[in-house]
Amino acid sequence: MVALLESFQQALDQREAKLARRRLTILSPGAADFSSNDFLSLSTSSLLKSRYLRKLDACFSSRKAVGLGSGGSRLLDGNSSFTEELEQFIASFHDAPDGLLFNSGFDANVGVFSCIPQPGDAIVHDELIHASVREGMRLSRAKTKLQFKHNSINDLNRVLQRLVKEDPSISEGNRNVFIAVESLYSMDGDVAPLKEIIQTMHKLFAHGNAYLIVDEAHATGVFGPNGAGVVQDLGVQKDVFLRTHTFGKALASQGAIVLCTTLTREYLINYARTLIYTTAMASPTLVAIRVAYELMQQGKTQPFQQNLQSNISYLRACCDAIDGIDRSIVRIDHHDRSPIFSIRTKYPRELARYCQQRGLIVRAIMAPTVPLGKERVRVCLHAGNTRHEIDQLVGAIKKWAEDLKMGSPKL
């Protein structure tokens, strides 16, 4: 026991020495949030809260009242007509044949990638794919796992051509290729070139044995008609084999859904261990998800989307207008319509601390969450951020960079 705990302490000390130790933090009351994934600010929306409380009361006071907890796994006692109706409602909203709820996006991705690829199949993924997909791939039976350079169609084409050339079972259509991407990447804030990926798939796989899997976690609620995501924004849902949408970011809830065919849903029910061996979500969570989707379906979240896009345009204009900032000290990267801004600097922890001391909550993102040498301060904009808060953030970044250049760094 003592030896084990000593090894824990040594591991933590090593991380401390590398400035890589992770710690839990609590958002300071009254601070301006530029960090959370609550992109639409629905978690503080009076509209969402009032709708949720009314629906919750209706569910628990009716003659067919649901229980508070689920009571077990979906395959035992944790299923309900409310759950299955919710799955159908969400699938219809996303123009998908069917859907299956999971307790989190992590569970959904691990479940999908651990059981969908069959022995001898291949997985080709973007180099910046989420850790949950990597964990699922680690558990999968796929024969080959290859990555391509981030959002590079040329490199994807190179990897796929090499795969077809070296594996006759794939070129002949006897084995499958799964291409895994995110629609909106959580750290860089850029969008995958889905149409070009689909064109490349159709060109190289005449047998139709290539399947695109898209993680829409950060795009849900933000992009697309009524927040339906990037896939529907581009109108390519018929070309995507499987989509994952999560509810814990812009939708202010918890959990995820895998959108797929009915046959694929049945397969996941039988083989996805992250569904089979876990207690199903409790009724209050299901109600929260339902309310969020009803608001989206009714167009009630469109003003939130518009406010978010207005704030994005404003912050982008403010960043472009900063005078005298040394781009070797601070560089602000951003992609069109994305709520995620990447502040590149050699001193991300120090810049984050400087902003936090001024009531501006941003986070330093360090390796291994991002590749070594690409550490940054991540800024997430929200529909509820005020122009004054944005001005404060830009002013703090500019002042910190100026102090650093003048030899009085706030480190």
C-alpha positions, -999 to +999 in steps of 0.1 A: +000+000+000+027+025+010+048+017-021+017+021-044+009+055-029+045+066-031+044+058-068+013+079-072+031+108-055+061+104-077+040+105-108+022+136-096+055+152-087+069+145-121+039+162-137+043+191-113+079+195-123+068+196-160+041+221-152+016+195-165-003+186-134-041+188-138-063+203-110-100+207-106-111+244-105-144+262-098-156+291-118-154+323-098-189+339-091-194+369-113-165+362-136-169+365-173-170+330-188-147+327-219-139+290-212-169+267-210-186+250-239-220+266-230-219+283-264-256+293-265-256+303-228-286+280-223-274+269-189-284+303-176-314+308-198-347+316-181-365+302-211-348+268-208-353+267-170-390+275-171-397+250-199-377+224-181-394+228-147-429+227-164-421+196-183-405+180-153-436+187-132-458+172-159-437+141-162-438+134-125-474+144-118-492+125-146-510+092-141-482+076-161-455+093-140-419+082-147-396+073-119-368+096-107-340+072-115-337+048-144-335+017-123-308-001-143-292-005-177-312+000-209-312-038-214-326-046-180-349-021-163-336+013-174-355+016-206-388+035-210-412+047-237-401+082-229-365+073-238-374+056-270-397+085-280-368+109-273-345+089-295-370+091-324-377+128-318-339+136-320-333+114-350-362+130-369-348+165-360-314+155-375-329+138-406-316+104-395-332+070-397-327+062-360-307+070-329-293+055-297-287+074-265-255+071-245-246+085-211-219+108-226-201+116-258-171+097-245-192+066-240-208+070-274-174+072-292-158+043-272-189+022-278-190+029-316-153+025-324-148-006-301-175-027-318-184-013-352-152-020-371-149-058-379-118-079-379-096-069-409-112-035-413-093-002-412-099+031-394-084+063-409-087+093-386-078+129-384-046+134-364-065+157-340-094+133-333-108+133-298-093+110-271-126+091-268-123+080-304-087+069-298-098+049-268-125+032-288-100+024-316-076+010-290-103-015-280-114-022-316-108-053-337-097-032-367-066-045-384-052-011-394-054+023-378-039+052-397-041+090-393-039+118-418-028+154-413-054+176-398-081+186-423-058+178-452-076+163-482-043+157-500-030+137-471-063+118-466-061+109-503-025+097-499-034+075-469-064+060-485-046+053-518-018+036-499-044+015-480-062+004-512-029-004-528-015-025-499-047-043-488-065-063-516-093-072-493-102-035-490-096-026-527-119-056-536-146-044-512-143-074-488-132-053-459-143-018-447-127+015-441-140+039-415-130+075-417-133+094-384-135+132-381-150+159-360-172+185-377-159+213-354-126+207-337-126+216-300-091+231-297-085+248-331-121+257-337-119+248-374-144+228-394-137+196-413-140+197-451-168+171-452-178+176-488-143+170-500-139+140-477-171+125-492-159+131-527-126+114-520-144+084-505-167+080-535-138+083-559-116+057-543-141+031-531-163+020-559-176-009-538-191+015-513-171+000-484-159+033-470-179+048-441-177+083-427-182+088-390-186+124-378-184+137-342-207+168-340-201+174-303-190+210-305-212+219-335-245+208-320-267+238-314-242+262-330-241+254-367-268+244-391-306+249-393-318+255-358-285+242-345-287+208-362-250+207-369-224+210-397-236+178-415-271+192-420-257+227-427-239+212-457-268+188-466-246+157-466-264+136-440-272+109-465-234+104-471-225+101-434-227+066-420-229+077-384-231+109-364-226+116-327-243+146-311-237+155-275-259+174-251-235+187-225-221+216-244-244+241-262-275+222-250-268+226-213-276+190-204-258+157-204-254+126-226-251+119-263-269+102-292-255+081-321-275+087-353-275+057-375-296+032-393-320+010-374-299-021-381-268-003-368-287+007-337-297-029-330-261-039-335-249-013-310-275-024-285-260-059-286-223-051-288-216-016-274-203-023-239-206+013-229-243+010-233-248-026-221-230-024-188-240+010-174-270+024-157-292+044-181-297+082-177-322+093-150-355+109-160-346+145-151-317+143-176-339+129-203-364+157-197-337+183-200-326+168-233-361+168-246-367+204-237-335+216-254-344+198-286-380+211-285-366+246-283-343+240-312-371+224-333-394+254-326-367+278-336-365+292-301-327+289-300-321+309-332-318+342-314-291+326-292-273+314-324-276+349-338-263+365-306-234+341-306-225+349-343-227+386-335-203+382-307-180+361-328-179+388-355-173+415-329-144+397-312-128+389-345-130+426-355-115+436-322-086+412-326-080+424-362-080+460-349-054+456-322-025+480-328+011+474-320+008+439-307+039+418-314+027+387-333+057+367-321+044+372-286+007+367-292-011+354-323-049+350-324-062+322-347-098+319-356-120+303-382-152+317-398-183+314-376-165+293-350-170+302-313-136+289-305-106+313-307-070+301-302-045+325-285-011+313-294+018+323-271+049+307-255+034+316-221-002+303-221-003+297-184+009+331-176-016+348-200-045+327-186-035+336-151-033+373-160-068+372-175-082+352-146-069+378-121-090+403-139-122+383-137-119+368-172-121+330-172-099+315-199-079+283-197-044+274-208-044+242-229-012+223-226+003+191-240-007+163-242-043+177-247-028+195-277+004+185-295+037+196-279+047+230-292+010+240-299+000+250-264-024+279-263-051+298-244-085+287-256-113+312-257-149+301-261-175+327-269-211+325-258-244+341-267-245+357-233-211+374-234-215+412-234-195+436-256-180+451-224-167+416-214-152+411-249-136+446-247-121+437-213-107+404-227-091+420-258-077+448-236-062+423-211-045+403-239-031+435-255-018+449-221-002+416-212+016+414-246+028+450-243+041+444-208+059+413-219+075+432-249+086+461-226+105+437-203+080+437-175+062+404-182+033+393-160+047+358-156 
